[in-house]
Amino acid sequence: MSFPNVNGSPVLDTDFGLRCEKAITFAGGTTDAWGDHDGALDGGAVFTVTGTVLLRVVAVVETTLVGGATIELGVTGQTASILPQVADASGMAAGEIWHDATVDSKVELSSVMAENIVANGADIILTLGTANVTAGKIRFIAMWYPLSEGASVVPSTN
């Protein structure tokens, strides 16, 4: 089975040919900014999901994070279901890849990327615990495939 993607190229049912990304710069010392624990964006959407999709997410640290917060990526009610909780965000250094609870490598096998089914438009959210992340930047890259008609994944507008 194939269908055209947004560029008109065929996407096969074995591809994760659809992709989007969102870079988040942390400024947790600013009220309601990304990184402000318990602020408006704590639990804020990184990706908006419509319908049901098959999804892989990889996160690359672009600038070393500052702040001892826990950090995780998931959906409401399962906040570490996409990327597991990291106990201390300040251990996430530039160039490292977040795919497990120990962010420590600049090269990883693609087989370590978790593949998830995200149902019924559950947005992908970033949640902090215990403290602020006052500086740093992470780029989240979503590779996805629609399972239901009209399904999509797009970066949030936050």
C-alpha angles and dihedrals in degrees: 000000000000139000133179119270123215090285093051093250117132117258113205123212089250094054131094085201095145114084141169135169143200129195117209121199112198122225101161093164087070117080113254094359123128105284096032102127108225090009126124093277097046096111089014122157117262093177129020112219125201119193122340122322142175105235143189121182128192122185123203120194107228098177123022112261122240120206135060097247126135110242132195141163124220143096132296108291092015102054096167097042098106101035118010124244117277109210097214119024091196087073091066106100131191113280096020123127121231111213101123140022092279111062101195114124139074092201125048135168112255087231089075092068110106117231115214138180109225111197137203099003098301104174119227109245136191115222129190128195137195100002148013127275100222100183143008139077135245126189113211116202118193121197111190148168125203116242098176127047112274094011118154145164120214133168113265120249093234 
